[in-house]
């Protein structure tokens, strides 16, 4: 699994203490909902907004704590 991060996602990860490993876990194990431009995966106490670029490559737009 390859994770590409936007500048916004990197900033939010730093603020919220979310690691790339946690993002991978959320995408693979979380509850996923389709959105207009991608998906929202909710896992434990945070959510990840992302878009599938191609098989195995995910572009993370933002992360948020619930």
Biotite code that builds the C-alpha atoms (Angstrom):
import biotite.structure as struc

atoms = struc.array([
    struc.Atom([0.000, 0.000, 0.000], chain_id="A", res_id=1, res_name="UNK", atom_name="CA", element="C"),
    struc.Atom([1.457, 3.326, -1.106], chain_id="A", res_id=2, res_name="UNK", atom_name="CA", element="C"),
    struc.Atom([0.221, 6.452, 0.681], chain_id="A", res_id=3, res_name="UNK", atom_name="CA", element="C"),
    struc.Atom([0.602, 9.877, -0.963], chain_id="A", res_id=4, res_name="UNK", atom_name="CA", element="C"),
    struc.Atom([-0.048, 12.805, 1.369], chain_id="A", res_id=5, res_name="UNK", atom_name="CA", element="C"),
    struc.Atom([-1.232, 16.299, 0.500], chain_id="A", res_id=6, res_name="UNK", atom_name="CA", element="C"),
    struc.Atom([0.309, 19.232, 2.342], chain_id="A", res_id=7, res_name="UNK", atom_name="CA", element="C"),
    struc.Atom([-2.980, 19.630, 4.217], chain_id="A", res_id=8, res_name="UNK", atom_name="CA", element="C"),
    struc.Atom([-2.946, 15.975, 5.290], chain_id="A", res_id=9, res_name="UNK", atom_name="CA", element="C"),
    struc.Atom([0.651, 16.270, 6.557], chain_id="A", res_id=10, res_name="UNK", atom_name="CA", element="C"),
    struc.Atom([-0.274, 19.337, 8.614], chain_id="A", res_id=11, res_name="UNK", atom_name="CA", element="C"),
    struc.Atom([-3.311, 17.633, 10.154], chain_id="A", res_id=12, res_name="UNK", atom_name="CA", element="C"),
    struc.Atom([-1.345, 14.450, 10.884], chain_id="A", res_id=13, res_name="UNK", atom_name="CA", element="C"),
    struc.Atom([1.245, 16.499, 12.745], chain_id="A", res_id=14, res_name="UNK", atom_name="CA", element="C"),
    struc.Atom([-1.402, 18.409, 14.722], chain_id="A", res_id=15, res_name="UNK", atom_name="CA", element="C"),
    struc.Atom([-3.414, 15.304, 15.631], chain_id="A", res_id=16, res_name="UNK", atom_name="CA", element="C"),
    struc.Atom([-0.587, 12.810, 16.201], chain_id="A", res_id=17, res_name="UNK", atom_name="CA", element="C"),
    struc.Atom([-1.645, 10.459, 13.394], chain_id="A", res_id=18, res_name="UNK", atom_name="CA", element="C"),
    struc.Atom([1.024, 8.302, 11.714], chain_id="A", res_id=19, res_name="UNK", atom_name="CA", element="C"),
    struc.Atom([1.162, 6.807, 8.225], chain_id="A", res_id=20, res_name="UNK", atom_name="CA", element="C"),
    struc.Atom([0.767, 3.368, 9.810], chain_id="A", res_id=21, res_name="UNK", atom_name="CA", element="C"),
    struc.Atom([-2.463, 4.483, 11.458], chain_id="A", res_id=22, res_name="UNK", atom_name="CA", element="C"),
    struc.Atom([-3.721, 5.802, 8.110], chain_id="A", res_id=23, res_name="UNK", atom_name="CA", element="C"),
    struc.Atom([-2.971, 2.465, 6.427], chain_id="A", res_id=24, res_name="UNK", atom_name="CA", element="C"),
    struc.Atom([-4.856, 0.659, 9.181], chain_id="A", res_id=25, res_name="UNK", atom_name="CA", element="C"),
    struc.Atom([-7.853, 2.992, 8.840], chain_id="A", res_id=26, res_name="UNK", atom_name="CA", element="C"),
    struc.Atom([-8.033, 2.473, 5.075], chain_id="A", res_id=27, res_name="UNK", atom_name="CA", element="C"),
    struc.Atom([-7.747, -1.305, 5.331], chain_id="A", res_id=28, res_name="UNK", atom_name="CA", element="C"),
    struc.Atom([-9.855, -1.941, 8.485], chain_id="A", res_id=29, res_name="UNK", atom_name="CA", element="C"),
    struc.Atom([-12.092, 1.115, 8.923], chain_id="A", res_id=30, res_name="UNK", atom_name="CA", element="C"),
    struc.Atom([-15.693, 1.741, 7.953], chain_id="A", res_id=31, res_name="UNK", atom_name="CA", element="C"),
    struc.Atom([-15.512, 3.243, 4.459], chain_id="A", res_id=32, res_name="UNK", atom_name="CA", element="C"),
    struc.Atom([-18.118, 5.598, 2.998], chain_id="A", res_id=33, res_name="UNK", atom_name="CA", element="C"),
    struc.Atom([-18.107, 6.826, -0.609], chain_id="A", res_id=34, res_name="UNK", atom_name="CA", element="C"),
    struc.Atom([-17.876, 10.608, -0.978], chain_id="A", res_id=35, res_name="UNK", atom_name="CA", element="C"),
    struc.Atom([-18.146, 12.916, -3.986], chain_id="A", res_id=36, res_name="UNK", atom_name="CA", element="C"),
    struc.Atom([-14.401, 12.859, -4.694], chain_id="A", res_id=37, res_name="UNK", atom_name="CA", element="C"),
    struc.Atom([-13.165, 9.707, -2.982], chain_id="A", res_id=38, res_name="UNK", atom_name="CA", element="C"),
    struc.Atom([-13.761, 7.924, 0.299], chain_id="A", res_id=39, res_name="UNK", atom_name="CA", element="C"),
    struc.Atom([-13.890, 8.540, 4.041], chain_id="A", res_id=40, res_name="UNK", atom_name="CA", element="C"),
    struc.Atom([-12.542, 5.769, 6.272], chain_id="A", res_id=41, res_name="UNK", atom_name="CA", element="C"),
    struc.Atom([-13.450, 6.006, 9.960], chain_id="A", res_id=42, res_name="UNK", atom_name="CA", element="C"),
    struc.Atom([-11.416, 3.913, 12.366], chain_id="A", res_id=43, res_name="UNK", atom_name="CA", element="C"),
    struc.Atom([-11.217, 4.115, 16.168], chain_id="A", res_id=44, res_name="UNK", atom_name="CA", element="C"),
    struc.Atom([-11.094, 7.840, 17.022], chain_id="A", res_id=45, res_name="UNK", atom_name="CA", element="C"),
    struc.Atom([-10.135, 9.355, 13.649], chain_id="A", res_id=46, res_name="UNK", atom_name="CA", element="C"),
    struc.Atom([-11.145, 9.490, 9.994], chain_id="A", res_id=47, res_name="UNK", atom_name="CA", element="C"),
    struc.Atom([-9.164, 9.652, 6.759], chain_id="A", res_id=48, res_name="UNK", atom_name="CA", element="C"),
    struc.Atom([-10.407, 11.312, 3.555], chain_id="A", res_id=49, res_name="UNK", atom_name="CA", element="C"),
    struc.Atom([-8.676, 9.779, 0.550], chain_id="A", res_id=50, res_name="UNK", atom_name="CA", element="C"),
    struc.Atom([-8.843, 9.044, -3.147], chain_id="A", res_id=51, res_name="UNK", atom_name="CA", element="C"),
    struc.Atom([-7.717, 5.876, -4.943], chain_id="A", res_id=52, res_name="UNK", atom_name="CA", element="C"),
    struc.Atom([-5.181, 6.831, -7.617], chain_id="A", res_id=53, res_name="UNK", atom_name="CA", element="C"),
    struc.Atom([-4.654, 3.274, -8.875], chain_id="A", res_id=54, res_name="UNK", atom_name="CA", element="C"),
    struc.Atom([-4.574, -0.178, -7.324], chain_id="A", res_id=55, res_name="UNK", atom_name="CA", element="C"),
    struc.Atom([-2.555, 0.022, -4.125], chain_id="A", res_id=56, res_name="UNK", atom_name="CA", element="C"),
    struc.Atom([-1.939, 3.793, -4.348], chain_id="A", res_id=57, res_name="UNK", atom_name="CA", element="C"),
    struc.Atom([-3.966, 6.134, -2.123], chain_id="A", res_id=58, res_name="UNK", atom_name="CA", element="C"),
    struc.Atom([-3.864, 9.933, -1.996], chain_id="A", res_id=59, res_name="UNK", atom_name="CA", element="C"),
    struc.Atom([-4.786, 11.141, 1.496], chain_id="A", res_id=60, res_name="UNK", atom_name="CA", element="C"),
    struc.Atom([-6.487, 14.535, 1.440], chain_id="A", res_id=61, res_name="UNK", atom_name="CA", element="C"),
    struc.Atom([-6.944, 15.043, 5.181], chain_id="A", res_id=62, res_name="UNK", atom_name="CA", element="C"),
    struc.Atom([-7.253, 13.337, 8.557], chain_id="A", res_id=63, res_name="UNK", atom_name="CA", element="C"),
    struc.Atom([-9.587, 14.358, 11.347], chain_id="A", res_id=64, res_name="UNK", atom_name="CA", element="C"),
    struc.Atom([-10.171, 13.328, 14.948], chain_id="A", res_id=65, res_name="UNK", atom_name="CA", element="C"),
    struc.Atom([-13.744, 12.427, 15.813], chain_id="A", res_id=66, res_name="UNK", atom_name="CA", element="C"),
])
